[in-house]
Amino acid sequence: MSKKYLTMVVVLIAANLRLAVTGMTPIFSTIQSAWKVDSTYTSLLMTIPLLCFAIGAMLTPQILKQIGLNWFVALSAVLLAVANLLRVINVTTMLTGTILVGLAIAFLNVLVPTIIAQYRPNDATQLTSYYSLTMSLFSAIGMGLVVPMSNLISWQFSIQLFSIPAIIALIVWLLSQKKLQTGLQKPIKKTDAQPISFMQTLLHDHYAWLLALFMGLQSLIFYSLNTWLPSIYVDHGVSSATAGFMLSLFQLIGIPAALLLTWIFNKRIILTIILIGYVGGMLSILLNGIGLWISALLLGFTSALIFTLAMALITSSSDQMEVIAVRSGFAQFIGYLIAAVGPLLFGKLHVITGGWLSVIITFIIFMVVTISIGFKITASEQFQQ
């Protein structure tokens, strides 16, 4: 019974983890027109959350120690709901609210693996797959509905609707506590050792660094592909409208990809599939025509699959909740910092070389390095420490 409640909790929290950020992008032009701001302002609405993801991930383990898991999840959901309701008031509250949204999502990003580790550690892979699938699904739904809702009512109200999943997640989380506590698979492992700090992890936890590099490089690849694939496709002969549709396909194909880990449990097989998808997707670009569509499918599927794997590796990295919380925060802190440089790096490379071949080759190099780190993680003797 507890698994049903935990699945519900994980899915409802996951519904919030991209929606309030990616759901904004289709109405950026509307916001610019309504508030007489330029693209620099709206670009901050994407940059700020990424920075907050990194900062919030670093803060989460310490806050978790102070207030505990139950209160932290509840307060993060409240923060997210309130921030979405209030940020549409004016230009200043939008920026402030976006900071709060980014922090709330950052907290929940780290807390989801901690929740899974506490209540159903034996089902970590399956629950992580559901988490990833729901996150992609609600992101796609939000991006598809925000413009029609803005036209039907107002863009401010459409943003405020992002509070609904957070409120529902909060209610279910509070109501499910008794069921979750009575259905624990095993007691949380306690030790007499001093709590693990972020700095100790930074200096001494080799496995946490592997997780951070894996998380960071796959994020760098994902955000860089999101940024530059449309331009690559246009320069290979398709229209801007078609390139935009292909990017939507890139995002939507990730929804079924998240379930693959529930069918194939061998992580080394999954890594091999990801490597084939990565390299095949990049090389397909060189074929032009149908090859561009193949690349969108392969790269979108692979990007979603490797994110799901990264989260599953974090969730199963220890049998101590505190260790998982610190490793999750550390991996996401380092990961989002790494990811933030990706789009700029590939853009500069394109400008310097004047073409996309060097960009494609560099993507493949990053992909091979990422998968190599993944294989090292799965082979590590510290995997269950």
C-alpha positions in Angstrom: 0.0 0.0 0.0 2.8 2.4 0.8 4.3 2.0 -2.7 1.0 3.3 -4.2 1.1 6.4 -2.0 4.8 7.0 -2.6 4.3 6.7 -6.3 1.6 9.2 -6.1 3.7 11.6 -4.1 6.8 11.2 -6.4 4.6 11.7 -9.6 2.9 14.8 -8.1 6.1 16.4 -7.0 7.7 15.6 -10.4 4.9 17.4 -12.2 6.3 20.7 -10.8 9.9 20.3 -11.6 10.0 21.8 -15.1 6.5 23.2 -15.6 7.0 26.6 -13.9 10.2 27.2 -15.9 9.7 25.7 -19.3 6.0 26.7 -19.4 7.1 30.4 -19.5 9.0 30.2 -22.8 6.1 30.2 -25.2 4.8 33.5 -23.8 8.0 35.4 -23.6 7.0 37.6 -26.5 3.6 38.3 -24.7 5.4 39.3 -21.5 7.8 41.6 -23.5 4.8 43.3 -25.2 2.7 43.6 -22.0 5.5 45.0 -19.8 7.6 46.8 -22.4 10.7 44.8 -21.6 13.3 43.4 -24.0 14.7 39.9 -24.6 17.4 40.5 -22.0 14.7 40.5 -19.3 13.0 37.4 -20.5 16.3 35.6 -20.9 16.8 36.1 -17.2 13.6 34.2 -16.6 15.5 31.1 -17.9 19.0 31.9 -16.6 17.9 32.7 -13.0 16.3 29.2 -12.4 19.4 27.4 -13.6 21.6 29.4 -11.2 19.0 28.8 -8.4 19.1 25.0 -9.2 22.8 25.0 -8.4 22.6 27.2 -5.3 19.5 25.5 -3.9 21.1 22.1 -4.4 24.0 23.1 -2.3 21.7 24.5 0.5 19.3 21.5 0.6 21.3 19.0 2.7 21.9 21.6 5.4 18.3 22.7 5.6 17.2 19.1 5.6 19.3 18.4 8.7 17.7 21.4 10.4 14.0 20.9 9.7 13.6 17.3 8.6 12.3 15.7 5.4 8.5 16.1 6.0 8.6 19.8 6.8 11.1 20.6 4.1 9.0 19.0 1.3 5.9 20.7 2.6 7.5 24.1 2.8 9.1 23.8 -0.6 5.7 23.0 -2.2 4.2 26.0 -0.4 7.0 28.3 -1.6 6.5 27.1 -5.2 2.8 27.6 -5.1 3.0 31.1 -3.6 5.8 32.2 -5.9 3.7 31.3 -9.0 0.7 33.1 -7.6 2.6 36.3 -6.8 5.2 36.7 -9.5 2.8 38.0 -12.2 2.1 41.3 -10.4 4.9 43.4 -12.0 8.4 43.4 -13.4 10.1 43.2 -10.1 7.9 40.5 -8.6 8.5 38.4 -11.7 12.2 38.4 -11.1 11.8 37.8 -7.4 9.2 35.1 -7.9 11.4 33.4 -10.5 14.2 33.2 -7.9 11.8 31.6 -5.4 10.5 29.2 -8.0 14.0 28.2 -8.9 15.0 27.6 -5.3 11.8 25.6 -4.6 12.3 23.4 -7.6 16.0 23.0 -6.6 15.0 21.8 -3.1 12.5 19.3 -4.5 14.9 18.1 -7.1 17.2 17.0 -4.3 14.5 15.8 -2.0 12.8 13.4 -4.4 15.8 10.9 -4.4 15.9 11.3 -0.6 12.1 10.5 -0.3 12.6 7.4 -2.5 15.6 6.3 -0.5 13.8 6.7 2.8 10.5 4.9 1.9 11.1 2.5 -1.0 14.8 2.1 -1.7 14.2 -1.3 -3.4 12.0 0.4 -6.0 14.4 3.3 -6.7 14.8 2.6 -10.4 11.1 2.2 -11.2 10.1 5.3 -9.1 12.8 7.4 -10.8 11.5 6.4 -14.2 8.0 7.5 -13.2 9.5 10.7 -11.9 11.3 11.5 -15.1 8.4 10.5 -17.3 6.0 12.8 -15.3 8.4 15.7 -15.4 8.7 15.5 -19.2 5.0 15.0 -19.7 3.9 18.0 -17.6 6.6 20.2 -19.2 5.2 19.3 -22.7 1.6 19.8 -21.5 2.4 23.2 -20.0 4.2 24.4 -23.1 1.3 23.3 -25.2 -1.5 24.9 -23.1 0.0 28.1 -21.8 -0.5 30.1 -25.1 -4.2 29.0 -25.6 -4.9 29.7 -21.9 -3.2 33.1 -22.2 -5.4 33.9 -25.2 -8.5 32.6 -23.5 -8.1 34.3 -20.2 -4.8 36.1 -19.6 -1.1 35.2 -19.5 -0.9 36.2 -15.8 -3.6 33.7 -14.9 -2.0 31.0 -17.0 1.2 31.3 -15.0 -0.8 31.3 -11.7 -2.3 27.9 -12.8 1.2 26.5 -12.4 0.5 26.6 -8.6 -2.2 23.9 -8.9 0.2 20.9 -9.2 2.2 22.2 -6.2 -0.9 22.6 -4.1 -2.1 19.1 -5.0 1.4 17.6 -4.2 1.4 19.4 -0.9 -2.0 18.0 0.1 -1.2 14.5 -0.9 2.2 14.6 0.8 0.6 15.7 4.1 -2.2 13.2 3.9 0.0 10.3 3.0 2.5 10.6 5.9 0.9 7.9 8.1 0.6 5.4 5.2 4.2 6.0 4.2 5.6 5.6 7.7 3.8 2.3 8.3 5.0 0.9 5.0 8.7 1.5 5.4 10.7 -1.2 3.6 13.5 -1.0 6.2 14.5 1.3 8.9 16.6 4.3 7.9 20.2 3.5 8.7 21.5 5.6 11.4 25.2 6.0 12.4 27.0 7.6 15.3 29.3 9.4 12.9 29.2 13.2 12.5 26.8 14.4 9.7 28.4 14.5 6.3 28.9 18.1 5.2 29.0 19.5 1.7 32.6 20.4 2.1 33.5 16.9 3.1 31.8 15.6 0.1 33.6 18.1 -2.1 37.0 17.1 -0.7 36.7 13.4 0.0 33.8 11.7 -1.7 35.2 10.3 -5.0 31.9 8.6 -5.9 30.0 11.9 -5.4 32.3 13.6 -7.9 31.7 10.8 -10.5 27.9 11.3 -10.0 28.4 15.1 -10.3 30.4 14.9 -13.5 27.9 12.4 -15.0 25.0 14.6 -14.0 26.7 17.7 -15.3 27.9 16.5 -18.6 24.5 14.9 -19.5 22.9 18.2 -18.5 25.4 20.2 -20.6 24.6 18.0 -23.6 20.8 18.3 -23.1 20.7 22.1 -22.7 23.2 22.6 -25.5 21.1 20.4 -27.9 18.0 22.4 -26.9 19.8 25.6 -27.7 21.5 24.8 -30.9 19.6 21.9 -32.7 17.1 24.3 -34.3 20.0 26.4 -35.8 21.8 23.2 -36.9 18.6 22.0 -38.6 18.0 25.3 -40.3 21.5 25.4 -41.7 21.0 21.9 -43.0 18.1 23.0 -45.1 14.8 23.0 -43.1 12.6 25.9 -42.3 12.5 27.6 -38.9 9.0 26.3 -38.4 10.0 22.7 -39.2 13.1 23.1 -36.9 10.8 24.2 -34.1 8.6 21.2 -34.6 11.6 18.9 -34.6 12.7 20.3 -31.3 9.2 19.6 -29.9 9.6 16.1 -31.1 13.0 16.0 -29.4 11.3 16.8 -26.1 8.2 14.6 -26.5 10.0 11.4 -27.4 11.7 11.5 -24.0 8.4 10.6 -22.3 8.5 6.9 -23.2 12.3 6.8 -22.8 11.9 7.3 -19.1 10.2 3.9 -18.8 13.0 1.9 -20.4 14.8 1.6 -17.0 11.7 -0.3 -15.7 12.2 -3.0 -18.4 16.0 -3.2 -18.6 17.7 -3.3 -15.2 21.3 -3.8 -16.3 22.7 -0.3 -16.2 25.7 -1.2 -18.4 23.2 -2.2 -21.1 21.4 1.1 -20.7 24.7 3.0 -21.0 25.5 1.1 -24.2 22.1 2.0 -25.6 22.6 5.6 -24.7 26.0 5.7 -26.4 24.6 4.2 -29.6 21.7 6.7 -29.5 24.0 9.7 -28.8 26.5 8.9 -31.6 23.8 7.8 -34.0 21.8 10.9 -33.4 24.7 13.2 -34.0 25.9 11.4 -37.1 22.4 11.3 -38.6 22.6 15.1 -38.8 25.2 14.7 -41.5 22.7 12.8 -43.7 20.4 15.7 -44.0 16.8 15.1 -45.0 15.3 12.2 -43.1 18.5 12.0 -41.1 17.6 15.2 -39.3 14.3 13.7 -38.2 16.1 10.6 -37.1 18.6 12.7 -35.1 15.7 14.5 -33.3 14.2 11.1 -32.3 17.5 9.5 -31.2 18.9 12.5 -29.3 15.6 13.3 -27.6 15.1 9.6 -26.5 18.7 9.3 -25.4 18.7 12.6 -23.5 15.7 11.6 -21.5 17.0 8.2 -20.8 20.4 9.3 -19.5 18.7 11.9 -17.2 16.5 9.1 -15.7 19.6 6.9 -15.3 21.6 9.8 -13.6 18.8 10.3 -11.0 18.5 6.5 -10.4 22.3 6.3 -9.8 22.0 9.1 -7.2 19.0 7.5 -5.5 20.7 4.1 -5.2 24.2 5.5 -4.3 23.9 4.7 -0.6 21.7 3.0 2.1 21.9 6.2 4.2 19.4 8.9 3.6 21.8 11.6 4.7 24.5 10.5 2.3 22.0 10.4 -0.6 20.8 13.9 0.3 24.3 15.3 0.3 25.3 13.5 -2.9 22.2 14.5 -4.6 22.7 18.2 -3.7 26.4 18.0 -4.6 25.8 16.3 -7.9 23.1 18.8 -8.9 25.1 21.8 -7.7 28.1 20.8 -9.8 25.9 19.5 -12.6 24.0 22.7 -13.2 27.2 24.8 -13.0 28.7 22.6 -15.7 25.5 22.7 -17.8 25.4 26.5 -17.7 28.5 26.8 -19.8 27.4 24.3 -22.5 25.3 26.5 -24.8 27.9 29.3 -24.8 30.8 26.9 -25.4 29.1 25.4 -28.5 28.0 28.8 -29.7 31.6 30.1 -29.5 32.9 27.0 -31.3 30.5 27.6 -34.1 31.5 31.2 -34.5 35.2 30.4 -34.4 35.0 27.5 -37.0 32.2 29.0 -39.1 30.4 25.6 -39.4 28.7 22.8 -37.5 31.0 19.9 -38.2 33.3 20.8 -35.4 30.3 21.3 -33.1 29.0 17.8 -34.0 32.4 16.3 -33.3 32.7 18.0 -30.0 29.3 16.9 -29.0 30.3 13.3 -29.7 33.5 13.7 -27.7 31.5 15.0 -24.7 29.0 12.1 -25.1 31.7 9.4 -25.1 33.3 11.0 -22.0 30.0 11.0 -20.3 29.2 7.4 -21.0 32.8 6.4 -19.9 32.1 8.1 -16.5 28.8 6.2 -16.4 30.6 2.9 -16.9 33.1 3.8 -14.1 30.2 4.6 -11.8 28.5 1.3 -12.3 31.8 -0.5 -11.8 32.7 1.4 -8.6 33.0 -0.6 -5.4 31.5 2.3 -3.5 28.1 1.9 -5.3 26.3 0.7 -2.2 28.4 2.5 0.5 
